[in-house]
Amino acid sequence: PRAIDGCISLVTLDISNNRIGTLPDGMTRLASLRELCVGGNALTALPRDVGALKSLIRLDCRENRITCVPPSISGCSKLAEIFIGRNDLTVLPEAFGRCAALATLDVSSNRLTELPSSLAAGAPLRTVDASGNDVTRVAPELGRCTSLRVLALQGNPLRSIRQNILHGPVGDLLAHLRSKLGAEETGVGAAFRGDESTTRAEDAARAVATAARVASEGGRASGVSLRGQRLESLPDDFWSVVARGVTSVDLGENGLREGVDAGEVERCDGLETLLLDGNALEKWPLPCGEGRPLSLTELNLAGNKGLSAAMPPRAFSRASRLQKLDVTGIVFQPSRGPNLLTPLAETLTELRWGKAMLDAIPDEVFDLRRLRVLRLNDNRIGALSPAVARLVELDELDLTNNDLGTLPPELGLLTGLRWLGVEGNMLRM
């Protein structure tokens, strides 16, 4: 009905499986709407000003005849899930990549011919289902989407990606895509790859020289990636080049034991993302103690087991702007003292601390009031504290493969929780 725009307090609207051909423009005045389900109708388009639905979290418009999505959808700043499978899309709108909270995107069974680079524009995508399309090309830039956990491409006529990679771990698929960046990638990553006949040292030196040239010309080599290149050391002037304005450094999946010095990181005023996972670091990479806060918003240290002994008592004292932290595989040392994560209480939204031999969840975790994703899989956690109810913004909680016997009733107070992983426990319900 046209009068629906008067329902200003409406939170959920489900009009699925009807014969609706158009949605009234007034629907976009539903300022409180969080979930909109219009699947199984005869829609060919969404309202032009759908971006006015500022509270929208979930949009389900599967099984319609939609051919395009309005650019305004990027204005849905809280939109975390889009289900638009089984429609008539031939291209994906660039706006999807600008949806600030988008984690799940289902575009399966459309008529898409490619997955564009615009998907890597900044949306925190974790799941992309593009199965059952006509996709012949996947933009290499998607390899930089390190938050992706699922990228489904089955049922497409892809010939450029081997089937064992398509059906294997998503990490292998992302690494394959990154390897295709080649000349398309600017800055350090492109120059590093070089010719296979040159040594790694020569390639790395060329990489630094390229980044230095970009900086000297007034540009910003914002995406410096040397992931998976089997590096054991970095060129002497690597960090001095990064300090000229690089915002993101990816050194993951190498063999680095050293070369990431806290003093050098401190010099990099503009560095916002530092990915060091899958190395063998034995020295803590961040400055501690007194001093100005670092610009870092994302830090990945997963798999650096040697950092368990190197972690200082005030490990994150200068990292008070961190939003995403991955310390998977780093064992918590009680001797480091409590309140390790206290500096992150006002900013941290994602914490991954699996495979760390945790017997219990440190109390300070429950003070991370902005936390949306908490991954504590493959530990030894025997109980979940009722204090979990303090994490009022939590979307995902992963407690798989622990020693839980029960779950506290306070868990039911987390009304925004969308995913709870408890497989591999001995729960008695």
C-alpha positions in Angstrom: 0.0 0.0 0.0 1.2 3.6 -0.8 0.5 4.6 2.8 3.3 2.4 4.1 5.6 5.4 4.2 3.7 6.5 7.3 5.0 3.5 9.3 8.1 5.4 10.5 8.9 3.1 13.3 8.8 -0.1 11.2 11.9 -2.2 11.7 11.2 -5.3 9.5 9.2 -5.5 6.3 8.7 -8.8 4.6 6.5 -8.8 1.5 8.1 -11.8 -0.2 6.4 -14.1 -2.6 3.7 -11.9 -4.0 3.3 -10.4 -7.4 4.6 -6.9 -6.7 6.1 -5.2 -9.8 7.3 -1.9 -8.2 8.1 -0.5 -4.8 6.6 2.9 -3.8 9.1 5.7 -3.6 7.7 6.6 -0.2 9.1 3.4 1.2 12.5 5.0 1.4 11.2 7.3 4.2 11.1 4.4 6.6 14.0 5.7 8.6 14.0 2.8 11.2 13.8 0.0 8.7 16.6 -2.6 9.4 15.4 -5.5 7.3 13.7 -5.5 3.9 12.6 -8.7 2.3 11.0 -8.5 -1.2 12.1 -11.8 -2.7 9.9 -13.8 -5.0 8.1 -10.9 -6.7 8.2 -9.3 -10.1 10.5 -6.4 -9.4 12.7 -5.0 -12.2 14.3 -2.3 -10.1 14.8 -0.9 -6.6 13.8 2.6 -5.7 16.2 5.2 -7.0 16.8 6.7 -3.5 17.1 3.4 -1.7 20.3 4.9 -0.1 18.0 6.9 2.1 17.4 3.8 4.2 20.2 4.7 6.6 19.3 2.0 9.2 19.0 -0.9 6.7 21.1 -3.9 7.7 19.7 -6.7 5.5 18.3 -6.5 2.0 16.8 -9.7 0.4 15.5 -9.3 -3.1 16.2 -12.7 -4.5 14.1 -14.3 -7.3 12.9 -11.1 -9.1 13.7 -9.6 -12.5 16.0 -6.9 -11.3 18.4 -5.7 -14.1 20.2 -2.9 -12.2 20.9 -1.4 -8.8 20.8 2.3 -8.2 24.1 4.0 -7.2 22.5 5.4 -4.1 22.7 2.1 -2.4 26.1 3.0 -1.2 24.3 5.5 1.1 23.1 2.5 3.2 26.0 2.9 5.6 24.8 0.0 7.9 23.9 -2.5 5.1 25.8 -5.7 6.0 23.9 -8.3 3.8 22.6 -8.1 0.3 20.9 -11.1 -1.3 20.1 -10.4 -5.0 20.5 -13.9 -6.5 18.3 -15.2 -9.2 17.7 -11.9 -11.0 18.8 -10.5 -14.3 21.9 -8.5 -13.4 24.5 -8.3 -16.2 27.0 -6.0 -14.4 27.6 -5.3 -10.7 27.3 -1.7 -9.6 30.4 0.1 -8.4 28.3 1.2 -5.4 28.5 -2.3 -3.9 32.2 -1.7 -3.2 31.5 1.5 -1.4 29.0 0.0 1.1 30.9 0.7 4.3 29.5 -2.3 6.3 28.8 -4.8 3.5 30.0 -8.3 4.6 27.8 -10.7 2.7 26.9 -10.3 -1.0 24.9 -13.0 -2.8 24.7 -12.4 -6.6 24.3 -16.0 -7.6 22.3 -17.1 -10.7 22.3 -13.8 -12.6 23.9 -13.1 -15.9 27.1 -11.5 -14.8 30.2 -11.8 -17.0 32.8 -10.5 -14.6 33.5 -9.6 -11.0 34.9 -6.1 -11.2 37.7 -4.4 -9.3 35.2 -2.0 -7.7 34.3 -4.8 -5.3 37.7 -4.2 -3.7 37.0 -0.5 -3.1 36.8 -0.9 0.6 33.7 -2.9 1.6 34.6 -5.4 4.4 33.4 -8.3 2.4 33.6 -11.8 4.0 31.3 -13.8 1.7 30.7 -13.3 -2.0 28.5 -15.8 -3.8 28.8 -15.4 -7.6 28.0 -19.0 -8.5 25.9 -19.9 -11.5 26.6 -16.8 -13.6 28.5 -16.3 -16.9 31.6 -15.0 -15.3 34.8 -15.3 -17.5 36.9 -12.8 -15.6 37.6 -12.1 -11.9 39.4 -8.8 -11.3 42.9 -9.5 -9.7 42.2 -6.7 -7.3 39.9 -9.0 -5.4 43.0 -10.8 -4.2 43.5 -7.8 -1.9 40.2 -8.5 0.0 42.0 -10.2 2.9 38.7 -10.2 4.9 37.1 -12.7 2.4 36.4 -16.1 3.8 34.1 -17.3 1.0 34.3 -16.6 -2.7 32.0 -18.9 -4.5 32.5 -19.1 -8.3 31.2 -22.6 -9.1 29.1 -22.9 -12.2 30.9 -20.2 -14.2 32.8 -20.7 -17.5 36.1 -19.6 -16.0 39.1 -20.9 -17.9 41.8 -18.7 -16.3 41.6 -20.3 -12.9 42.3 -24.0 -12.3 39.5 -26.0 -10.8 41.6 -27.2 -7.9 42.1 -23.5 -7.0 38.4 -22.6 -7.5 37.3 -25.4 -5.2 40.2 -25.1 -2.7 40.8 -22.8 0.3 39.8 -19.2 -0.3 43.3 -18.1 0.7 44.8 -20.0 -2.3 42.3 -18.4 -4.6 43.1 -14.9 -3.3 46.8 -15.5 -3.6 46.2 -16.6 -7.2 44.4 -13.4 -8.0 47.1 -11.3 -6.4 49.7 -13.1 -8.5 47.8 -11.8 -11.6 48.1 -8.2 -10.7 51.4 -7.8 -12.4 51.6 -4.6 -14.4 48.1 -3.6 -13.2 49.5 -3.1 -9.7 51.3 0.2 -8.9 54.0 0.7 -6.3 56.1 -1.9 -4.5 54.0 -5.0 -5.3 54.3 -4.7 -9.1 58.0 -4.0 -9.3 58.8 -6.8 -6.9 57.6 -9.6 -9.1 60.0 -8.7 -11.9 61.6 -11.4 -14.1 61.9 -14.9 -12.7 65.6 -15.0 -13.6 66.5 -12.2 -11.2 67.2 -12.8 -7.5 64.7 -11.9 -4.8 67.1 -9.3 -3.5 67.3 -7.6 -6.9 63.5 -7.7 -7.2 63.0 -6.2 -3.8 65.5 -3.4 -4.5 63.6 -2.6 -7.7 60.4 -2.6 -5.7 61.7 0.0 -3.2 63.0 2.1 -6.0 59.6 2.1 -7.7 57.9 3.2 -4.5 60.4 5.9 -4.0 59.9 7.2 -7.5 56.1 7.3 -6.9 56.6 9.2 -3.7 59.1 11.7 -5.2 56.5 12.5 -7.9 54.0 13.4 -5.3 52.0 10.1 -5.6 51.1 7.6 -2.9 52.0 3.9 -3.3 49.1 3.2 -1.0 48.9 -0.5 -1.6 52.4 -2.0 -1.0 52.1 -5.8 -1.2 54.9 -8.3 -1.0 52.7 -11.2 0.2 53.8 -14.7 -0.3 57.2 -13.9 -2.0 59.3 -16.0 0.4 61.2 -13.0 1.7 63.7 -13.6 4.5 64.8 -9.9 4.8 63.8 -6.5 3.6 66.0 -3.9 1.7 67.7 -1.5 4.0 65.7 1.5 2.7 62.3 -0.2 2.7 60.8 1.5 5.7 62.2 4.9 4.8 60.2 4.6 1.5 57.1 3.5 3.4 57.5 6.5 5.6 56.9 8.8 2.7 53.2 8.3 2.6 52.4 4.6 2.1 49.1 3.7 3.9 49.1 -0.1 3.6 51.9 -2.6 3.9 51.3 -6.4 3.3 54.2 -8.6 4.1 52.2 -11.7 4.9 53.2 -15.3 4.2 56.9 -14.8 3.9 59.8 -16.1 6.1 60.6 -12.9 7.9 62.2 -13.3 11.3 63.3 -9.7 11.6 63.2 -6.5 9.6 60.0 -5.1 11.1 61.4 -2.8 13.7 59.2 -0.8 16.1 61.2 2.3 15.6 60.7 2.1 11.8 57.0 1.5 12.1 56.8 4.6 14.4 58.3 6.7 11.6 55.5 5.8 9.2 53.0 8.5 10.2 50.5 7.6 7.4 50.6 3.8 7.9 47.0 2.5 8.6 47.2 -1.2 7.6 50.1 -3.6 8.5 49.7 -7.2 7.6 52.5 -9.5 9.0 50.7 -12.8 9.2 52.4 -16.0 8.3 56.0 -15.0 9.2 58.4 -16.0 11.9 58.9 -12.7 13.7 60.6 -12.9 17.1 60.6 -9.1 17.9 57.5 -7.1 18.8 56.8 -4.8 15.8 55.0 -1.9 17.6 56.5 0.9 19.7 55.2 0.9 23.3 55.2 3.2 26.3 54.6 6.9 26.0 54.2 8.8 22.8 51.7 9.8 20.1 49.2 7.2 18.9 50.0 5.3 15.8 47.8 5.7 12.7 47.2 2.0 12.5 43.6 0.8 12.1 44.4 -2.8 11.1 47.1 -5.1 12.4 47.5 -8.8 11.5 50.1 -10.8 13.4 48.6 -14.3 12.9 50.9 -17.2 12.9 54.0 -15.5 14.4 54.4 -17.8 17.3 57.7 -16.3 18.3 55.8 -13.1 19.3 54.3 -15.0 22.3 57.5 -14.5 24.2 58.2 -11.1 22.7 54.9 -9.4 23.6 55.6 -6.6 26.1 53.2 -5.7 28.9 52.0 -2.6 27.1 52.0 -4.1 23.6 49.2 -2.0 22.3 49.6 1.2 24.3 50.4 3.2 21.2 47.8 1.5 19.0 44.7 3.1 20.4 43.2 3.6 16.9 43.1 -0.1 16.0 39.8 -1.4 14.6 40.9 -4.8 13.4 43.4 -7.0 15.3 44.4 -10.6 14.4 46.7 -12.4 16.9 45.8 -15.9 16.0 48.4 -18.4 17.2 50.0 -16.0 19.7 49.8 -17.5 23.2 48.7 -15.1 26.0 51.4 -14.9 28.7 49.9 -14.1 32.1 53.2 -12.6 33.1 52.5 -9.8 30.7 49.9 -8.6 33.1 46.2 -7.7 32.7 44.7 -4.9 30.6 46.7 -5.8 27.5 43.8 -4.7 25.3 42.6 -1.8 27.4 44.0 0.8 25.0 41.7 -0.6 22.3 38.5 -0.4 24.3 36.9 2.5 22.3 38.0 1.5 18.8 38.4 -2.3 18.2 35.6 -3.9 16.2 37.3 -7.2 15.2 39.4 -9.4 17.3 40.8 -12.8 16.1 42.6 -14.8 18.8 42.2 -18.4 17.8 44.7 -21.2 18.3 46.3 -19.4 21.3 45.9 -22.1 24.1 43.5 -19.8 26.0 41.9 -21.6 28.9 39.5 -18.7 29.5 38.5 -15.5 27.8 40.5 -12.6 29.4 38.1 -10.3 31.3 39.3 -7.2 29.3 37.8 -8.7 26.1 34.4 -8.0 27.6 35.3 -4.3 27.9 35.8 -3.9 24.1 32.4 -2.2 23.8 32.5 -1.7 20.0 33.4 -5.3 19.2 31.4 -6.7 16.3 33.5 -9.8 15.4 35.1 -12.0 18.1 36.9 -15.2 16.9 38.3 -17.5 19.6 38.2 -20.8 17.8 40.5 -23.7 18.6 41.4 -22.8 22.1 40.7 -24.5 25.5 38.0 -22.2 26.7 35.9 -24.1 29.3 33.3 -21.5 30.1 31.7 -18.4 28.5 31.3 -15.6 31.1 27.9 -13.9 31.5 29.9 -10.7 30.9 29.6 -11.5 27.2 26.3 -9.6 27.5 28.3 -6.4 27.6 29.4 -6.8 24.0 26.1 -5.2 22.8 27.3 -4.6 19.2 28.5 -8.2 18.6 27.6 -9.6 15.2 29.8 -12.8 15.0 31.0 -15.0 17.8 33.3 -18.0 17.0 33.8 -20.4 19.8 34.3 -23.5 17.7 36.6 -26.3 18.9 36.8 -25.4 22.6 35.9 -27.1 25.8 32.5 -25.5 26.5 29.9 -27.5 28.3 27.2 -24.9 28.6 26.3 -21.5 27.3 25.2 -18.7 29.7 21.6 -17.5 29.3 22.9 -13.9 29.1 24.0 -14.8 25.5 20.4 -14.3 24.6 20.7 -10.6 25.4 22.9 -10.1 22.3 19.9 -9.3 20.0 22.2 -8.2 17.2 24.2 -11.5 17.1 23.9 -12.9 13.5 26.3 -15.9 13.7 27.4 -18.1 16.6 29.9 -20.9 16.1 30.0 -23.6 18.8 30.8 -26.7 16.8 33.4 -29.0 18.3 32.4 -28.4 21.9 30.7 -30.8 24.4 27.6 -28.7 24.9 24.9 -30.1 27.2 21.7 -28.1 26.4 
